[in-house]
Amino acid sequence: MQNLLRKIPQIDSLVSHSSFNNLGSKLIREIAKKHIDLLRKDILNGRVKDIEQNKLIDEILQTYYERLKPSLKPLINATGVILHTNMGRSPIDKEILDRASNIICNYSNLEYNQDLGKRGDRYNHASKLLSSLFGTDSALIVNNNASAVFLILNTFAKNKEVIVSRSELVEIGGNFRIPEVMKSSGAILCEVGTTNKTKITDYKDAINNQTAILMKVHRSNFTIEGFSSEVEYPQIKELAEDNGLIDYYDLGSGYIPTLPYNLGSKEPPISKILKSNPDLISFSGDKLFGSVQAGIIIGKKELIEKLKQNQLLRMLRVDKVTLSVLEETIRAYLEGRYDLIPALKMLMTDTKELKVRAQKMHEDIGIDKTEVLQTNTFIGGGTLPNREFPTIALHIKGKAADLERRFRQKDIIGRIERDMFLIDLRALEPKYDQLVIDRALEILP
């Protein structure tokens, strides 16, 4: 044992080995030290009878490369859920990213006013394009819609009341609840109406000298059916004006009516809401708007300017990467280039086109191993709850749970429906069709 302990290589000697040339010396040294400590323990416990330096070097290299593997990795979305929250919601088109890369990869005028030669305002960039797109006075970008809600309430209703319907006290993903966000912002919740019915008189009766905002929250991740009713936004807007209050619509997901079919009355388009001349609206950038994660606030200029003066904004602001990609997405809308917004393109794809692709996959993988099915899917991402969309899926025959696991191990995420493993083409980009075929042939007997 003592002879083995004396044979343990010195750290300096070990890390100077040619196998570690051009590698991160600090990380190599850290890993080598841990492997030597482990080797010493194994010798003392009698688990090692000899020291093989080449094996030790190989183990250090293996640990090194494992450690450097990125945590994030691309996945192939074959679930049919376009805005899959667990897989990053809206994908970004490469052309959009290429356009934005000229700003991202260089110095820019992010906060530099080139005309005046002094510090500028980073929020002026995307806000001008958003104002052009929506025809609003001004706009502000923060890091997500929860931040937008928090900032608005903290700015205009700290220690004051915000009236909201009891049926709109939603919980979004990750246990974030409107009442808790409101409490954290310093606003005082005043809930009105009942779980299933709220009337305009409920809002009116609740107004007092402590009221600051009449707020409407879009129920973007659940629906209320049956004996129910809610107050439309124009009524809330009118009541707010009559009482000198701010009206605010937390829209959740920004829907612009560019699709060939109607998303339904329960998903109000931004253009319809803007007809009421709202004080403030906020929505997510990475849901139906189809861009990066961001909280987009549009509305009256004087209110937006007050939001900019809130000291908390610095903690909620976005960087040049988000602003650059968001600007290019807005520009695509203004140019009518909806093909550059993958989420919209997937939604607009006709099932006939999906069926042609599925049929080719069916034939290439094997007509005895697969079948083409017409089924339905959901958009996901906390949008359009209970609204099904037609889709085409390829049923891979076999034990569903086992197939789901084996495809998942090859970075293809499908779904199980009625004990069948499906490759749903609604959210599957065509460029991945051949890869799915190749990996299916590797998996199937």
N, C-alpha and C positions, 0 to 999 in steps of 0.2 A: 504493500500500500504506500509506504514512504517513497519507494522508487517511482511509483506512478505519480505521486504528488509532485515529485521533483521534475518530472517530465512535462508537467503542464507548461505550455509556452507562455512567455511574458507577453503582456498586452502590446507593448511597443513593437516587439518582434513580429507578432502575429498580424497586426494591422498593416505592417509595411510589406506584406506579401504581395507579389505582382498581381494576384487575382483581384485585389482591391483597388488597383490603379484606376484613376478617373472616377471613382465612386465617392459618395459623400463621406468624408473622413470622420466627421463628428458622429454620424449615425452608425457607421461601421464600428467605431470604437465602443459606442454604447451597447450595440448588439453583441460584439465580441466579448465584452466584460460579462454580460449576462450568461452567455454560453459557457464561458470559463468557470463562472460561479456554479453553474449547474453541473458542469463536468466534475468539479471538486466535490460537490455533494454526492454525486453518483459513485465516485471513487471511495469516499468515506463510508458509503452504505453498501459497498461491495457489488455494485451493479456494473462496474466497468473493470475489465481485466487488462485492457491495453488502450493506448491513445493513438488514434489515427489522425494525423494532422490534416490530411487531405479531406477526410470526412468532416472534420470540424470546420474547415474552410467552406465546404459545400453547404453545411448547415447554416453558417453565418450568412452566406450569399442568399440562400433560400429565404431566410428570415428578412433580410434586407429588401429583397424584391417584393415579398409579401407585404411588408410595412409600407412600401411606396405605392402600392396599388390604390388608385383613387376610390373613395367611398362611393361617390356617384358614378353611375354607369348607364349607358343607354339601354332601354328595354323596347321590345316590340309589343305594342298595344293591340292585342287581338281580342279584347274584352267586349268591344262594341261601344264602350263608354268613352265619349270623345273628351269630355272635361274630367278626366280621372284624377281626382285630388291626390291620391297616393302616388301617381306617376307624373306629377308636375303640371296638371291641367293643360292649358293651351300650348301646343308645340309652336315653335317659331320657324317660319320659312327661312331657308338659307339665304335667299335674296334679300330679305329684310335684314338679316344679320350682317350680310356683306355690305349693305348700304350703311349700316350703323358702325361697322368696324373701322371706318376711316376716322370717326370721332373717338371710338373706344381705344384704338391703338395709338393715338397721338395726343399731344396737348391740344386743348380746345378753348373756346370762349365760354366755358361752362359758367364761370362767374367773372368774366372779363368783358367790359364794355369797350369794344375796339374803337368806337367813334370818339369816346371821351377819354380813353386811355386810363381808365380806373376801374375799380371793382364794379361788377354788374350783378344782376339777379338771375340765379339759375332757373327760377320758376317761370321766367318770361318765355323760355324756348317752347316747351310743349304747350303752354297755355294759349299762345297765339294760334297754333294749329287747332287746338280743341275748340277755341272760340269760333274759328272759321267753320269747323265741322258742325257744331251745334248751334251757332248763332247766338251764343251767350256773351255776357259782358266780360267774364274772366274765368280763369280756371286755376286749380292748384293740384299738384301731385304729391302724395305721400306714399309710404311704403305698402300699405294695403287698406282695404275698406274699413277694417276695424279701427285703424289709426285715424281714418277720416271721421268716423263717428265720434271717436274720443276727442279729437281736436275741436270739432264743431261744438260739441256739448261743453267742453271745458272753456272754450272761448266765450260762448254766448249764454251759458246757463249754469255757471259755477255758483253753487249755493242758491240756485233758483229752480223752479219747477219746469219739467218737460212733460207735456201731456201726450200720452200714446195709448192706443187701443190695447186692451188686455190680450186680445187675440193675436197681437203682433209682437209679443215679447219673445222673440225667437232665440233659439240656441243654434249657433253655427258650429262648424267643425272644431274639434279640440276642446270642447266644453266651454267655449266662449259664449256668454249669454248677454243679451242686450241689457238686462237690469244690472248685471255686474259691471259691464263696460260703463254704463251710466253712473253707477256709484263711484267707480274709480275716477271718473272725470270730474267729480264734484257736483254733478247735477242731481236734482231730486226728482225721482220718478213719481209721476202721477198717472196711474193707470185707470182707464175708464172703460165702460161697457162691460160685457160679459165675454166668456170664452168664445161663444158662437155669434153674438150680435153686438154691434156697436153703432150708435146713431150720432148724427151731428150734434144733437142736443146734449149728448154725454160730454162732448168736448166743451160746448158752450157753458154748461153748468159748472164745469171744473175750473174755468178761468178765474184767476184772482190776481191780486197785485204782486204776487210772487211768480207768476207764470212768465216764462221767457220764450218758449218754443212750442209750437204744435208740430209734432213729429209723426210721420207715417213710415212704417217699416214694411218693406215688401216680404211676404212669406215665401222666400225663394226655395226653401227645402222641405215644405210640407203644405198640404192643402186642407181646407175645412169644407166638408160637403154637407148637404142636407139643409136643415133649417138654420140658415146663417145669412149674415149680411155685414158689409163693411162700408165705411164712408169713403167715397171717391176723393181723390186728391184735390180737384177744383173746389170742392166744398170746404175742405180744410184750409186751402189757400185764401178763400174769400173770408172765412171766419178770422183767420190770422190778421188779414189786412184791416178788417173792421175793428180789431182790438189792438192794433199797433204791435203785433207779435211777429216773430220770425217763423216762417213755415219751412220745414225741412223734410225731404224724402230720402230715406236710406233705401236705395233701390237694390242694393246687393249685386246684381248682375246687369251690366249695360247692354241692352238689346237694341241694335239698330236694324230696322226692317229692310234688310237686303235679301232675305231668303225668298224662294219662289212659293213658299206656303206660309200661312199665318201660324205663329207660335201660340196663338190663343190669347183670350182676353186677360188671363191671369198672369201673363208676362207682358206688362205694358211697355211699349217702345219708348225710348227717351224722347223721340220727336213728339209723341202724344203728350207727354208730361210737360214738355217745354211750352206747349200752347197755353198753359196756365200761368206762364211767367213766374216760375217758382223762385223763391229766395235762394235756396241751396238744394242741390242733389249730389249724392255720392254713390259710386259703384266701383266694382272691382275691374282691374284691367285685364285679368287673366281668365275671366269667365266667358260670357257670350261676346264680350268685346274682342276677345281672341288675341291678346297681347301678353306682356309680361306682368308679373305680380306688381300691382300698384293700387293705390286708392285714388280715384279721380273725383275731384270736387269741382262742380261747375255752378255758376250762379251769378248773383249780383256783385259787381266790382267792389263796392264799398265793404261788403261782408268778407269777400276774399282777402282784401287788404288787411282787415282786422285779424283774420286767421294767420296771415304772414307775420303779424306782430307778436303772436303768442310765442313765448320763449320755448315752449315744448316742441315747436315745429322743427328745431334743429335735431331733435332726437328721432323725428319721424320722417325726415327728408330722404329723398332717393338720390342715388349717385348717377354718374355720367352713363353707365351701362344701361340702367333702366330708362333714363330719359332718352337716350339715343334710339333704343329699340322701340320705345313707345312712340316717339316722333315719326319713325318710319312706318309704323302701323297706322297712325293717324293719316299720314300722307297717302298710304295705300287706299284708305277709305275715300279721301278727297279725290284721288285719281280714278276711283271706281275699280281698283285692282283687287277685287275680293279674292282672286285666286292666290294672293299673297298672304291670306289669312287662313291657315290650315283648318282651324276649327269650323269656320264658315264653309270652307270648301268640302269638308267631310259631311257636314249637315246637308249641303246642297247636292251631293252626289246621288244620282238616281239609282234605284235598286236594280235597274236593268244593267247598268254598268257594273255594279257589284256582282251580279249574277254571272256575267261573262268571265270576270276574274275568278270567281269561285269555281266555275265549270272547268277552267283550265287547271286549277289546282287539283280538282277532283280527278281529272284524267291523268295528270302527271304523277300524283301520289298513288293512285290506284282506285278504280271504280268499286273494287270489292272492299276497300279499306275506308272509304269515305262516302259521304252523301251530302248534296247541297240542300240546305233548308231555308225557307223563308220564315223569319221570326221577327221579334221586336226588341228594341233596346232603349236605354235612357241616356240623356245627354250627360248627366252627372254634374259634379262640381257645385252642388247646392243650387242647381237651376232646374226649372221646369219639373217640379216634383209630380210623380204619377203620370207624366206625359210620355207615352211610348212613341217611338219612331220606327218605321219599318226598316228592316235590314236583311242582309243575306249572310248566312253562316255556313261554314264547312264543318260537318259533324265528323270527327275522327273516331272511328269505331273502336271499341275496347272499353276497358275499365276506366271510367271517367276520372276518378281521383288519382289513379296511377299516371294516366296520360297528362293530367294537369301538372302533376309534379315533374314529370320528365321533360315536358315542354318548358316549364318554368326554369328548370336547371339550364336550359339552353337559351334563356333570356326571352322566351316567347310567353307572354301572359295571356292565356285564353280564359274561358269561363265555363262553368258547368250549369247546364239547364236541363231539367227533367232527367237527371242522371246521364246526360250526354256531354262529352267534352267538345266545346265548340271553338272554332277559329272564326270570330266575327269580323267581317270585312268593313264595317261602318267606320271604325277608327284605325283600320290598318292601311298605312300608306302603300300605294302600289309598288314603290321601289323595294318593298320588303317581301313581295309575293314569292319570288324565286328562293329567297333565303328560308322562308317558311316551308316551301316544298322540299328543299335540300335537307333541312333538319328533321322534317317529318319522315323522310326516307331513311335517315339515320336511326330514328327512334322505333319506327314500326318494323315488325318482323317481315 
